[in-house]
Amino acid sequence: MKFGIVVFPGSNCDQDCLSVIQNVFQCPVQTIWHKETTLPHVDVVILPGGFSYGDYLRPGAIAKVSPIMPAIVSFANKGGPVLGICNGFQILIEAGLLPGALMRNKGLKFLCQDVFLRLMNTGTPFTRKGSRTSGYAMPIAHMEGNYFIDSVGLKRLQDKGQVVFQYIDSQGRVTDLGNPNGSVFGIAGICNEKGNVLGLMPHPERVCESVLGGVDGKFIFESLL
Amino acid sequence: MKAKIFVNYKPGVLDPEAKAILQATHSLGFSLVQSINKGKYFEVELQAPTLDVANDQIKELCEKLLANTVIETFNFEIL
């Protein structure tokens, strides 16, 4: 599997993704500068975390008009796997590849902490090696992770299995206490209808090496191999 | 021509920031203030052959970039 990691001005998690894919999974991986207009031959595209364009206007709002985006949209429409992490998720939403909106955290604070997640859909290329009965601990680091969609949109997500990750408390329940940012239905990550585009706010690339505190993010990359 | 553009959250979208601003307003003693909505304001200078063309351009700019139409509405006037 060849991975491509898109780098926008202000992306800062691209090197973490690169390092994990190269060193932990020994896969070929390259970065793709946002000004390119075509994708190199890759099997998976990752939009990493960070502060593309300084989050100016709205997080991801300006990145969505970067020259590389039409090629990414085309890749996604043809069924290519696209993974958006944190700012990457925000960019996918602004680009219309995923529905809904990501708003300012309910508590108005930048959150830098571990969260527990439960996996709701093992049918995507990113989650097929995951388990629906395990809890996953991953870190979040965001100010605008509050996922919002209206009730009609939420019902559609639920009916079509597009809710992929939910925040849970230490007892494994989806509760207000376990929800760090006020996301509707405790949503931490969703996929598109076809399941080939996944966006999530937590950082799986930060939990792939036990020396850094955990390996609960590994299954996402393992699923793709 | 100058377009004055206002972008606001749609009614029903929770804005904790506006709520925090309202609380601060009340802390300062402005008890008559009942609600505050926070939005964005843009000024756009453009050259267009007609007002209709300018209107169309600004509307498209709002829909494609300045407003997130999932959660925001916009209105503008062109002078």
Chai-1 contact restraints between the chains, C-beta under 6 A:
chainA,res_idxA,chainB,res_idxB,connection_type,confidence,min_distance_angstrom,max_distance_angstrom,comment,restraint_id
A,R58,B,N68,contact,1.0,0.0,6.0,A-B,restraint_1
A,A101,B,N68,contact,1.0,0.0,6.0,A-B,restraint_2
A,A101,B,V70,contact,1.0,0.0,6.0,A-B,restraint_3
A,A101,B,I71,contact,1.0,0.0,6.0,A-B,restraint_4
A,K106,B,P16,contact,1.0,0.0,6.0,A-B,restraint_5
A,L108,B,P16,contact,1.0,0.0,6.0,A-B,restraint_6
